[in-house]
């Protein structure tokens, strides 16, 4: 199965579901459905439930997020781990450096 080609500038910029999940969890633990609503409400990007599920499994396996203990066996909230928080900080710093370098190259400004 091939990934659909992003059709808008916003989709191209935010075509990294891992970054979106980490950023959504930065403030507080959330369920997958709450992450979908948060991302859509804050930046207007719709992430499909299957994408969230796969992304969260991968992030959990790598130690960037973890489930919050719960009574429910079906629904689980997730939170950032210290490792996930550090990764998010690095990603944001890298994006900031990219923006500065792009401005320098294209506009001659910093």
N, C-alpha and C positions, 0 to 999 in steps of 0.2 A: 504494500500500500504506500502510495506516495503522499507526501505532505502537500496540502494545497498551497498554491503560491499566494503570498500576501497581496491584497488588492489595494490597500490604502497605505499612506505614509505612516499612520499610527500603527497599523499591523506590522509593518516592517520594523519600526523602532522597538516595539514591544513583543517581538516574536521569540521570546525566551521565557517559557513557562516557569522554569526553575527560579529565575530572578523574580518573577511576579509572585510566586508562592512565598519565597523567603521574605520579600518586602511586605506582603500582607500579614505574615506572622510576626513581624518585628514589634508590633505594638502589644498583641495579646494572642493567646492560643485561639484557634478557630477550627471548625469543621470544614471539610472540603467545600460544601455548598456555601458556607460563609465566605470562603476565599473567593469563590466565583463571583459572588455579589459584591464583595469589597473591590476587587479588581475592576469589574464592570462599572461600579459606581464611581470609583476614583479616577480612572483613566479612560473609561469607555471601551475597553477591550473585553470581548466575551471569550472565556476559556471554556471549552467543552468538558463535561464531567469525566469522560474517559481520559482526557489529557491531564486533568488534575490528579486523577487516581494514579496513573502511571508515573507522573512527576513526583508525587508524594512518596510512592513506594521507593523510587530511585533515591530521593533525598534522604529518606529514612535509612535505607541500606548503606548510604555513604556517611551517615552520622550527622547530617545537617539539621534534621528535625527528629522529633520523637513524639510518640503518643502521650497524652496526659492521662494518668490513671482515671478510670471511669467505671461506673456500674454497668453501663451499656456495653453489650458485646457487639452491637451492630454499628453504632455511631461512635466515632472517637475524635476528640479534638487533638490537634497537634500544636507543638510549640517549637521554637528555634532552640537548638542546643548552643552552647558557647561556640562550638566549631561553625555552626550555621550562621551565627551572628557575625563572627569574624569574616566568613566568606562574603556575606552581604556587604559588610564594610569595605572589603577589598574590591568587590564589583562596583560599588558606588564610586569609590575613589578612582578606579580605572575609567569609569564613564566620565567623571569630572575631568580627568587628565585628557581624555579623548576630545572633549568639548573645547578645552583650552587650546589644544594643539590644532584642532580643526579651525578655530577662530584665527589663530596665528597664521595658518597657511592660506586661508581663503580671504581674510580681511586685513591681515597684517596687524591684528590686535591681540591682546592677551587678556 
